[in-house]
Amino acid sequence: MDALALAVAAAVLVVGAAAMAVGRWRLGITASIVGLCLPALAYSGNIDAPDALVMATIPLVPALAPLAAWALLGPDRLLRVALAAGLVAGPLRALLYDPFYDPTCLTVCSHNPLAVMHLSSTANTVLWAGALLAAAALTGVSLRSPRHLAAGVLALAAWLLALRPDDAVAATVLTAGVILAVGGGSVARDFEARARVADLARALQSAADVEATLRSEVGDAGITVSYPLAVGSGYLNRDGRPATPLATGQASTEVNGPEGVVARVDYNPDVTSPATLAAAISGPARLALDNGRLGAMVSHQADAIAASRRRIVTHADSERRRLERDLHDGAQQHVLALGLALRTALDTATDPKTQDVLHRCLATTHVVLGELRDLSHGFYPASLAQTGLGNALDGIADSAPVPVSVTSLPDERMPAEIEQAIYLFVSRVAASAQRPLEVAITRTPRGVDVVAVGARTPEGVLADVFAVLGGTLDGAGDGAGADAPMVRGWLPLLDRTRVEVS
Amino acid sequence: MRVVVAEDQMLTREGLVHVLRDAGIDVVGEAGDATSLMSLVATEKPDAAVVDIRMPPTHTDEGLVAAARIRHEYPDTAVLIVSQHIESGFVLRLLDEGGGGVGYLLKDRILDPAAVLDSLRRVVAGECVVDPFIVTRLLSRERRTDPLGALSEREREVLANLAEGLTNAEIARRLFITERTVEVHSRQIFTKLGLDDDQTTNRRVMAVLTYLRTAP
């Protein structure tokens, strides 16, 4: 037993020395301490060992385990406490304890040459006090992480074994108890951590409506949260719309973040004290407020982009109508008058050369009139508003480069902007089609489906027109495969929310 | 022939009146909108009204609405619509609402006084007139199948003339064939295309136009 302990101790010391030699200081120190510790443990229960050696070594043992843990884990306030407890309790007991005079001593009960007084019961009390303190500190350290737990439990076990070398069973039970306590503490801590994460998650979830959360938490229905605009002055509500100004009788407080004001919280000072509010908007609420601000900014920007797109599409629409009107009221009329003048001139001209020129002029006039007519029709077909989609789509079929057939069409009229969008869609896809086009327009419960089989994906502006009306438009297939390419669109007819362009 | 002219654009109206007067037609009134057109028709009881399709206040289809009313309330007044719009839908609507005695000409035709006079004469005679350009466009429409391929060249010529609203006698004169031959051709056409051969001119024209508009 002794030889084995010495051999193991020597091996561990060699390992420690080698580790220190290659610069692994922490492992080296730990191994050295354990190596020094082992003979002490071995000798502490040996009756033949020189009393002075045993008595000189054992007091150091309580300090060794915390020291080893220190070397393993690095500096820690609690380890320092455990070390101090061991360094005080061990030597102090050695000075007070003399086994020879201890009535409870059963085995190694020789004199303690170091003892200055013979106060065995006091000595044991001192030791146990130190042990409790060190155990508490080591348990605390063990709670920090799994690594700490392992090191802490090992240190505790070694320490308890060192304290009670004669009573391995008691030491084992104690160790198991400590391990259970530490393990239980760790589980409890895990549980608490998870609960904290859940709390945070809940707080983040309610970030979507931090206003409602604050209202219910604080109990003030007058609380409103608004967020500052990134550029310029002014505040937004959580939907990104301009916030309502501070009502009379309301107080407001600004929540500041690292980059300036995060949010403004208006509240009713009669109901809510500033201190209550300050408590409510600390911690997770602050994170939620910042999230709310980001959300408001995104909504604000999305609104701005949507409004811009709406303006562009609406403008293009009114431009098309204006051009059509201008062509009809201006150019067409004047070209017609020109033609009539040419006709009159032709009637009176006698010179064959002049007549020839006039004939050619008249022919050109016809061409110009035809081109103007096609142009103005392309801008905005006259039949659309008056006789509906059927006739207007027929007009497309008249001049399309490919056969265009409309396989289904709702009987009832639809809102003008919807019909215009569908007309624009069919005329564009017909113009770019390279194979026969089949258009089906069908009512759905909440809108109208537009499917063009044979159409190639149209330019983005059509998707904009559909999107502005709250619909969608997407192409499927490029026509390379066997399947006919297809473009499918949808426009809402009911519950259409459309923000008017200001 | 006594005619009223309704056209809101001054230049075009003057030109139109000029063309008609030069051709010896008695223009008994001019109107700038549908309301004054209706009162002119009521007081003058003209043989025909030449009406722009697009007039105040909405500048869309006032002329068509007025045409239907005139044909309904004053059956002795024929209506010739002049239009910038090359839409067969408008033509069908005019034929449907106006019955016989209506015509639809593109404004370009004003430059061809003979065509205007001929059209006026035909509508006053109770026939209907469809601008040849509109018929040409319908005939040349791209189609998946070629239903017109079953027709002979002569039959296609007859079909185009039918669609323009010409009577069998006029078609015979134009194509230098006998009226009897036109009848045979037209019966062939209607059989081949699967149409009912209604001998009322405007019904026949509508059947042909509808067929041309919807045949795939």
Interface residues (C-beta under 8 A of the other chain):
Chain A: R325 H328 D329 Q332 Q333 H334 L336 A337 G339 L340 L342 R343 T344 D347 L362 T365 H366 L369 G370 R373 D374 S376 H377 P381 A382 S383 A385 Q386 T387 G390 N391 A392 D394 G395 A397 D398 S399 A400 P401 V402 P403 V404 S405 P436
Chain B: Q9 L11 T12 G15 H18 V19 D22 I53 R54 H59 T60 D61 L64 Q84 H85 I86 E87 S88 G89 F90 R93 L106 K107 D108 I110 L111 P113 R137 L138 R141 E142 R143 R144 R213 P216
